[in-house]
Each structure stands twice: as C-alpha cells, then as structure tokens.
Amino acid sequence: MSKKKPLIKNVILFSVYLLIVWGVYRSNFNLPEPIDELLVKPILWLAPIIYLLKREHASVSSLGVTFKNLFPSLYFALALGAGFGIAGLIVSFIKYRGFDFTANIGNYPFFYGLAISCITATVEETTFRGYIFNRLLTILKKEWAANCVTSLIWAAMHVPVAVFLWKLALPSAAIYLGLIFLFGVGSAFVFARTKNIASSILLHVLWEWPVILFR
C-alpha cells in the first residue's frame, strides 16, 4: 500500500489539475486550433507528466510507449475503429441527408487536418490511457473500475468544449459526452490488452473524425 500512495496522490492531483486548468483555459480562450493542439495542449498536458515520471522514477515505457505488441495493437485498433467509422457515416447521412465528408475537414487541407488529429491523439491518449488509466489499474487492480473512473474524468474534460466552445444544445451535448465516455471505455479496453499506446492513438484518430460531425 505504501508504494501505491504516491501514485494515488499523483493521479488525483494531476486529474484535478487538468480539470481546472484546461477547463479555465477552454472557457476563456478560443485560439486557432493549430495553436491549441500543437502548442498549448502539449505544454499543459505533457509537461506535468514528464515531471511526475521523474518523481516516480519511471520511464516512458510505463506510458505504453514501446514497440512491444505494435502490430497486434494496430490490428486491434483498426478492427474496433471500423465500428466508429461506420457509426460516423450513419450520423453524417442522418445529419446532412447524404455523405458530406467535407464536414470533417473544415477549412484545413485533408492531410493537415489529419496531422493535427494525430498529434492531438498522441497527447490525449498518452495522458489518459498511458498515464491516468495505467496508474489507476496498478492502484485498483480492477480493470473496469480503473476504466470507468478514467473515462468519467475523460468525459468531464470535454464539458467546457461542448458548452463554452461549441455551445451545443443539451441533447447534442449529452450525446457528444456519452460518445466521449464510450470511446474512453473502448480505448482503455484496447490499451489494457495491448499495453501499447499506439493502439489507443490509432483508435483515437479513427474515432475523432466521425465525432466532429456533432459540432
């Protein structure tokens, strides 16, 4: 138990930090997406993790940054990601009365938008599945308990985006946050079996584009 206490403290403090700092930032600032995703988020999210790793005397492999199980991880993510892609097509057809693929891209070229998505996925999955979920799994020793707690924090992180940035109506916000939670569960499920963050990152990229349709 004595070894778990520092981890418990780190996870709680880091989660509270993210909820407060990122919530305040999202509620008060609306910078261009490239600045948000390529500069602000990596600094605010990853810098504390680097500090915590040093305190824990842990390496990046404890975040799932490894070449082990790389190809099985990618296959697993592609299989599950196909389901998210099909769901996205159905939503697109219902919302736009057809397949409007430009809704996902916005004003950015396809590959530019894809690059931003990959970087965003890397930062967010390293933070939530690599650090928070992995530590909670060590602490709780129960995968689904760690998964649900992580996914609830993950969903809570997106409330400021849904409410203040996108200004979604209550039904749309509820659907969006529900999808966020379900994705968190799926991503942690994949990570728990592969122990490789690449699986969660790829799944995140495949999932992110259909979810944008709810904006």
C-alpha positions in Angstrom: 0.0 0.0 0.0 2.9 2.3 0.8 4.1 2.1 -2.8 0.6 2.9 -4.1 0.2 6.1 -2.0 2.4 8.3 -4.2 0.6 7.0 -7.3 -2.8 7.8 -5.8 -1.7 11.3 -4.9 -0.1 11.9 -8.3 -3.2 10.7 -10.2 -5.6 12.7 -8.1 -3.6 15.9 -8.2 -2.9 15.5 -11.9 -6.6 14.9 -12.7 -7.7 17.9 -10.7 -5.0 20.0 -12.3 -6.3 19.0 -15.8 -9.9 19.6 -15.0 -9.3 23.0 -13.5 -6.5 24.4 -15.7 -7.9 23.0 -19.0 -11.4 23.9 -18.0 -10.5 27.5 -17.3 -8.4 27.7 -20.5 -11.2 26.4 -22.7 -13.8 28.5 -21.0 -11.9 31.8 -21.5 -9.8 31.3 -24.6 -10.6 30.4 -28.2 -7.3 30.3 -30.1 -6.9 28.9 -33.5 -7.0 25.1 -33.5 -3.3 24.6 -34.6 -2.1 26.8 -31.6 -4.4 24.9 -29.2 -3.5 21.4 -30.3 0.2 21.8 -31.3 1.4 24.2 -28.6 -0.9 24.9 -25.7 -2.2 21.3 -25.1 1.2 19.5 -25.3 2.7 22.0 -22.8 -0.2 21.9 -20.3 -0.8 18.2 -20.5 2.6 16.6 -21.1 4.9 18.8 -19.1 3.3 17.6 -15.8 3.6 14.0 -16.9 7.4 14.4 -17.5 7.7 15.9 -14.0 5.6 13.0 -12.5 7.7 10.4 -14.3 10.8 11.8 -12.8 9.2 11.7 -9.3 8.1 8.1 -9.8 11.5 7.1 -11.2 9.5 5.7 -14.2 10.3 5.5 -17.9 8.1 6.3 -20.9 7.5 2.6 -21.3 5.2 2.9 -18.2 3.0 5.0 -20.5 2.8 2.3 -23.1 5.4 3.9 -25.3 7.0 0.7 -26.6 7.5 -1.4 -29.7 6.1 -4.5 -28.0 2.8 -5.8 -29.5 3.0 -3.0 -32.0 1.4 -4.8 -35.0 -1.3 -6.6 -32.9 -2.1 -3.2 -31.3 -2.6 -1.6 -34.7 -4.8 -4.5 -36.0 -6.9 -4.4 -32.8 -7.4 -0.7 -33.1 -8.3 -0.9 -36.8 -10.9 -3.6 -36.1 -12.6 -1.5 -33.3 -12.1 1.7 -35.2 -14.1 0.4 -38.2 -17.1 0.4 -35.9 -16.6 4.1 -35.1 -16.2 4.9 -38.8 -19.4 3.2 -39.7 -21.2 5.0 -36.9 -19.8 8.3 -38.2 -21.1 7.6 -41.7 -24.6 6.8 -40.4 -24.6 10.1 -38.4 -23.3 12.0 -41.4 -26.1 10.6 -43.6 -28.8 11.5 -41.0 -27.4 15.0 -40.2 -26.6 16.1 -43.8 -29.1 13.9 -45.7 -26.2 12.4 -47.5 -22.4 11.8 -47.1 -20.7 15.2 -46.6 -17.1 14.3 -45.9 -16.1 18.0 -46.0 -17.8 18.4 -42.7 -14.9 16.6 -41.0 -12.2 18.7 -42.7 -13.4 22.3 -42.3 -11.1 24.9 -43.7 -8.0 22.8 -43.5 -6.5 20.5 -46.2 -7.2 16.9 -45.5 -3.6 15.8 -44.6 -3.1 19.0 -42.5 -6.2 18.2 -40.5 -5.1 14.5 -40.2 -1.7 15.6 -38.9 -3.4 17.7 -36.2 -5.6 14.8 -35.3 -2.6 12.5 -34.9 -0.8 15.0 -32.6 -4.0 15.6 -30.6 -4.5 11.8 -30.2 -0.9 11.3 -29.1 -1.1 13.9 -26.4 -4.6 12.9 -25.1 -4.0 9.1 -25.2 -0.6 9.4 -23.5 -2.2 11.4 -20.8 -5.4 9.5 -20.2 -4.7 5.9 -21.2 -0.9 5.9 -20.8 -0.7 7.7 -17.5 -4.0 8.0 -15.7 -5.6 4.6 -16.6 -2.3 2.7 -16.3 -1.7 4.1 -12.8 -5.3 3.5 -11.7 -5.0 -0.1 -13.0 -2.0 -0.5 -10.7 -3.8 1.1 -7.8 -7.2 -0.5 -8.1 -6.2 -3.9 -9.6 -9.6 -4.0 -11.3 -9.6 -3.1 -15.0 -13.3 -2.0 -15.3 -13.1 0.2 -12.2 -10.0 1.9 -13.5 -11.5 2.1 -16.9 -14.8 3.7 -15.7 -13.0 6.3 -13.5 -10.6 7.2 -16.3 -13.5 7.5 -18.8 -15.5 9.7 -16.4 -12.6 12.1 -16.0 -12.1 12.0 -19.8 -15.7 12.9 -20.4 -15.6 15.7 -17.8 -12.6 17.2 -19.6 -14.8 17.7 -22.7 -17.6 19.6 -20.9 -16.0 23.1 -21.4 -15.6 22.3 -25.1 -19.2 21.2 -25.6 -20.7 24.0 -23.5 -18.5 27.1 -24.0 -16.7 26.5 -27.3 -19.2 24.7 -29.4 -22.3 25.9 -27.5 -24.1 22.6 -28.1 -27.8 22.3 -27.0 -28.4 20.0 -24.1 -29.5 16.9 -26.2 -26.5 17.3 -28.5 -24.1 17.8 -25.6 -25.5 14.7 -23.9 -25.0 12.6 -27.0 -21.5 14.0 -27.5 -20.4 13.4 -23.9 -21.9 10.0 -24.0 -19.8 9.2 -27.1 -16.8 10.6 -25.4 -17.3 8.3 -22.4 -17.9 5.2 -24.6 -14.8 6.0 -26.6 -12.8 6.3 -23.4 -14.0 2.9 -22.3 -13.1 1.4 -25.7 -9.7 3.0 -25.8 -8.8 1.8 -22.3 -10.1 -1.7 -23.1 -7.7 -1.9 -26.1 -4.8 -0.5 -24.2 -5.3 -2.9 -21.3 -4.9 -5.8 -23.8 -2.0 -4.5 -25.9 -0.1 -2.4 -23.3 0.9 -0.3 -26.3 -0.2 3.4 -26.6 -0.1 3.1 -30.4 -3.4 1.2 -30.3 -5.2 3.9 -28.4 -3.7 6.7 -30.6 -4.8 5.0 -33.8 -8.2 4.3 -32.4 -8.5 7.9 -31.3 -7.7 9.2 -34.9 -10.2 6.8 -36.4 -12.9 7.9 -33.9 -12.2 11.7 -33.8 -13.4 12.4 -37.3 -16.9 10.9 -37.0 -17.4 12.7 -33.6 -16.7 16.1 -35.3 -20.0 15.6 -37.1 -21.8 16.5 -33.8 -20.4 20.1 -33.9 
